[in-house]
């Protein structure tokens, strides 16, 4: 249970509260609180409220099978906590800001169990405040703050399991994981990794396998049950209608990087048309899935290298587009139709000479440069943490596994929103690593 024990705790939560208030006031000023997917979550919450219909499309229009499983019910049910009384999204944002504050304080409490010292609060605060995505997403109608909550609860439960050697904490693990992938599908393949995370320590502790195996398999059983529920509604045994097409969408980024935006757009348009021509949802899903596998087989080595490079970039990605969208300097129409040349595209196309014009036309660049610097410092601290012998090796392996999973899952779409579920954990571990290094602690402890 979280407790505020002393003046330092009060000071920490006070600073975090002030930053959240500042971003909420900015949200009131800019009014850019919706992202491209927000309305689907809102539709589903309202459809549940009015007719208990789990559907993320406009129910007044003809029913589209894709919207039956496009969005998982976790976040719409969260919205419903407010919508049951009033359909007011500003109240939702107040709730999300409170949840974000709780996530940050819980993460601080969590990392204290593995070596964090309160005297380094200044560094933790610097890294948290220096990652604006935390506060932007707290003031946007999207599910990532809620997903962050369940990811942190999963991490906290696993660390307690390792430290107590009590397999009963696997129940908490399974519940947190199930809640997480019912918010966003990115976590449901982690149910396979979860089996290993539960069974490996159980084997090391020489516990009889029946109970650990049952607890380890609970999330997989939940996935199968949800898939079957989707089958009864759509005729296709699957978890999310987004899943199959995402494999194709990843290649849009790959082709854009390799052959240019025009070629990638043409490719994506042709794929969408081919898929849309199929007569039923199961046919469309199967074709999209088959296309993704075909493209991967045809480009296995170059695409794998591309995917891993983009995955690694997520650790330092400053989130310029996200900041510009929040402040109104960029609209979703410009983002998806005009394809503005970003920093990486400009650098690749025009080299160092092209950056002068890029700097002149991007007023937020000094802020982005500062965020990038802090992200690089965070990454260095994280690497120091992974080498830190004062932290138990199983804990370090777990943290690495969780961070690597989210990075690889994001792949070519490596923006800050996809890293948010583990960003606080990354920042907290970086603070531990930096705090135990010679340059910050005054002595070598690695």
C-alpha positions, 0 to 999 in steps of 0.5 A: 500500500502506498504511503506518504511517510515524510516531508521528502515524500510530500515534496516529491508528490507536490512537484509532480502535482504541480506539473500535472496541473500545468499540463492540464491548464495547457490542455484547457488552453490548446484543447487538443485532447483527442488523438486519431483513435479517441472517438472509437474508444468514446463510441464504445463507452457510449455504446456500452452505456446505452445498449451494453454493446461492445462496439467501437463504431457509430452504432447508428450506421450499418454495423462493421465487423472490424469495429467489433474487436478493433478496441478492447473494452478496458479503456471504454469501461474506464471512460464509463466511470465518468460517462455513467454520470456525465459525458464530460471528457475533461473530467476523464482527464482529471481522473487520468491526471490523478492516475498518472500521479499515482503511477509516478509515486507507485513507480518510486515506491517500487524502485525503492525495493530494488535499491533506489534512494530518496536522495536522488529524487532530484534526478528522478524528477528531472527525468520524469518531467523531461519526458513530456509524453507522460503528461501529454497522454494524461491529458489526451483521451487515449488508453496509455496511462491506464495501460501504464498502471497495469504494466507497473502493477505487473512489474511490482508483483513480479519483483515481490514474487522474486523477493518473497519467493511466494508463488501466490504473487503469480495470481497478482501477476496474471490479473495485472497482465489480463487487465493490461491486454484488455486495455490494449492488445500489445500485451497479449502475446506477453502471456507466453513470456509470462509462462516462462517468468512464472515457471523459471523461478518456481523450478529454481525454488523447487516448488511442485509444478501443478500450482505454478503451471496453473497460475502461469497459464491463466492469461493464456486461457483468458486470451483463448476465451476472449478470442472465442468470444470474438469468434461468436461475434465476428466468425473469426477466432482472433484477439483484435481486428487491428492485429493482422493489418498492423503487419502490413502497416509496419512495411509501409514504414519500411518502404517509406524509409527505403523507397520514399513516401510516394512508393510507400503510400502507393503500396499501402493504398493497394494493400488496403484496396486488396483487403477491402475487396474481400467479401467477409471479415474473416476473409479480410483478416486472413488476407491481411495476415497472409500479406504480412507473412508474405512480405516478411518472407520476401524481406526477412533480413533487411526488414528485421534489421530495419525493425530492430534499429527502429525499436532501439530508437524508441529509447531516445525518441523525444516525441516531437510530433506528439508535442506539436499535436498537443500544442496545435502546431501540427494537426492530424490532417497534416500528419497523415496527408501532407507527410511533413519531413521530420528530423530523420527524413530531413537528415537522410535526404538533405544531410547536415545542410538541410537541418538549417531550414528545418531548425528555422521552421520548427520552433519547438526544436530547442525543447526537443533537443533538451528532451533528447539529451535527457533521453540519452542520459536516461538510456546511459543510466539504464545501461548502468542499471543493467550492469549493477550487481547490487540489484539481483540478476533475475530482477535485471533480466525481468526489467530488460525483458519487459523493456525489450518487449515493448520496444520490439512490439513498437518496431517501426512505429517507434513513438513515445506513446508506445513506450509510455507503459514502461517509460516510468520503469525505464526512468526509475531504473536509470535513476538507480543506475546513475545513482550507483555510478561513480560520477553521481555517488562519488564511488564505484559500485558497479 
